[in-house]
Amino acid sequence: MPDEISAEAVARNVQHTRECIAEAARRSGRAEDDICLVAVSKYLPPDSPMLDALADAGCNVFGESRPQHFLDKLEIWPRASDVEWHMIGHLQRNKVRKVLPHVAMIHSVDSLRLLEAIDRIAEEEGLAPRVLLEVNISGDASKHGFSPVELEQTLDAAAKFTHVQVQGLMGMSGLYSDAEAARWEFASLRELRDRCRADCPDNVVLNELSMGMSRDYEIAIEEGATLVRVGSSLYRE
Ligand SMILES: *Cc1c(COP(=O)(O)O)cnc(C)c1O
């Protein structure tokens, strides 16, 4: 858990991050508005004043990785319904019903069975959740996510889903990847997306690429990220 820092420091960090996003977008000939900053709030307890500080600094998309921590924030933080929530961590099927009505996007769909559960519950609840399929781009055994072959099979299977909207891919650079390795991993995710986009089912539109965290989001933007998930660098003094 990060030390509590002042609201001014949070605002400074958010501002700095936005400037870095804008510069990385410019370097790669893209518009700043094409990149969504997901402020990762998973480190903060539900009563943290830093949640308000993030919202006051203009953050309107928050990322959480554990369903219970997310539900606690919905219950305790008065402004939780003013922002958009994204699930970015591994989700168990038995948690889908609880979180689905409250999330705008799930970045971390890592099995066909989970995707099936999301589609079925979305139908029952009258929802149309946006999801990304997580790909294990680094090959780290500890990471969740589809292999490229599994991804193609899952996209084929996704043709039968009527409620879930598969909108793109998510990936994380390897734990031990340096900047050069991270760039290669992000580029390979983009290329995989481009290949899959060329012949995926009509109900699947792979426009989104969620990649990059505090240490490598600028590289990720240069390689095509449309969503960056930034946490720890927002909480530095
Ligand atoms: C925690 C987390 C992040 C944010 O990481 P930082 O290094 O704190 O920026 C991004 N993505 C996922 C999936 C995470 O679990």
The ligand as an SDF file (V2000), in Angstrom:
LIG
                    3D

 15 15  0  0  0  0  0  0  0  0999 V2000
   -1.2740   -3.3780  -10.6130 C   0  0  0  0  0  0  0  0  0  0  0  0
   -1.5080   -3.4860  -12.0530 C   0  0  0  0  0  0  0  0  0  0  0  0
   -1.1720   -2.4240  -12.9070 C   0  0  0  0  0  0  0  0  0  0  0  0
   -0.5210   -1.1340  -12.4210 C   0  0  0  0  0  0  0  0  0  0  0  0
    0.8320   -1.3600  -12.1860 O   0  0  0  0  0  0  0  0  0  0  0  0
    1.8000   -0.1490  -11.7320 P   0  0  0  0  0  0  0  0  0  0  0  0
    3.1560   -0.7180  -11.9150 O   0  0  0  0  0  0  0  0  0  0  0  0
    1.4790    0.1250  -10.3110 O   0  0  0  0  0  0  0  0  0  0  0  0
    1.5360    0.9790  -12.6130 O   0  0  0  0  0  0  0  0  0  0  0  0
   -1.4510   -2.5570  -14.2530 C   0  0  0  0  0  0  0  0  0  0  0  0
   -2.0260   -3.6750  -14.7460 N   0  0  0  0  0  0  0  0  0  0  0  0
   -2.3550   -4.7130  -13.9700 C   0  0  0  0  0  0  0  0  0  0  0  0
   -2.9800   -5.9060  -14.5810 C   0  0  0  0  0  0  0  0  0  0  0  0
   -2.1110   -4.6560  -12.6050 C   0  0  0  0  0  0  0  0  0  0  0  0
   -2.4350   -5.7060  -11.8330 O   0  0  0  0  0  0  0  0  0  0  0  0
  1  2  1  0
  2  3  1  0
  2 14  2  0
  3  4  1  0
  3 10  2  0
  4  5  1  0
  5  6  1  0
  6  7  2  0
  6  8  1  0
  6  9  1  0
 10 11  1  0
 11 12  2  0
 12 13  1  0
 12 14  1  0
 14 15  1  0
M  END
$$$$
